[in-house]
Amino acid sequence: GQAIDRYRHARPASERIFNDATLVLPGGNTRSVLFFAPFPPAMVRGEGCWLWDADGHRYLDALGEFTAGLYGHSEPAIRAAIAEALEDGLSLSSHTAREGALAREVQRRFPAMELLRFTNSGTEANLMALASACAHTGRRKVLVFKGGYHGGVLAFAGGGSPVNVPHEWIVARYNDLADVLQRVAPHRGELAAILVEPMLGSGGCIPGEVDFLHGLRMLADECGALLVFDEVMTSRLSFGGRQALLGIRPDMTTLGKYFGGGLSFGAFGGGADVMQRYDPRHSGALQHAGTFNNNVLTMAAGLAGLTQVLTAEALDALNARGEALRARLNALLAERGVAMQFTGLGSLMQMQSLAGPLRSADDLAAGDDRARALVFFELLARGVFMARRGFMALSLPFDEAACDRFAQALEEVVSAQQA
Ligand code: PLP
């Protein structure tokens, strides 16, 4: 209560912007995930790993645009590439050299994507991957996991959503092969795809266990279904994503977020046998159009990011910083006897309001969201920004000093609550 009152009183401009927007936008914006009561801060500027709101507060940005902000705000090489592309015009009604160059850079990182195509979002990439799997197999059923998130119309928190696309879903427990086998058994010959995040992202940064993910690979082979890895979030965990770390070759992979250099992006791809179907030189080719699939600015920004900024070393160092920060935060919480923890892998993490092992979305049900809300608002008051649900994605400029600052802020919050 008090923390929220202080939050509100310190942000009259954000409140006004929110109230004005609600007259035409239900909930004040068009991304459900951004809303929290009483209203989210309206950000006006970003630089490096810092954000400023309309009320003049500065925040350490630990959210990193839900992983799309990997490069940080206003990365100079990306800005320059956008400015250069802008000089030559935006909408060229044509393919361009940058499109092929960006695709080659993606393919070099994800060799299982023998052929790929671009979309405007991770959601679309997943929709296209499922459409591809259904077309390729001539089947309709899709295995997904409770707590999985693959886009606004492909969301399985609580088991599903009324606005989901009407596929024939089979929803199983994450990290539970016995549950998977039991649910799939009556439908083995009808399974088109297994769509899985190698780590539940939105569903709580719960890593897929190695045996579980290998088990899905085997199941897909046995059933003749396509294994689709949604690496929209986990692609940043190594140069070749989590599939490289696990040594698993999925039939299809979907990407999004930072690959567009901070602009709208998605990609789906996989084995040539599946993806050749989109080649219009073949008779009966599948259609996949989209005015902005190859938009000039995304192609330029994505290419600059991958070729000029995101070396394998920079990525590994960032993930190591994330590992170290998570260990430090968890040590602090354990030492103080606070029933919270940070889960995740590398630079991706989630503040959980319960201690103990977490293996699937169901395990989160016992968490106390009031405890998490309190920490969230107290961190905001100390100039630290994360998602209201506790999600964090570190950016390249989020350096050791930023990690120190974050850890200090959390320590202050814990100390104040225990005083
Ligand atoms: N897949 C995963 C794992 C995601 O985390 C997200 C977005 O958060 C998406 C897909 C959807 O991507 P987009 O928001 O670009 O549509």
Residues whose N, C-alpha, C, O or C-beta is under 5 A from the ligand:
A	BS01	PLP	S121 G122 T123 E124 Y149 H150 G151 E197 G201 D230 V232 M233 G256 F265
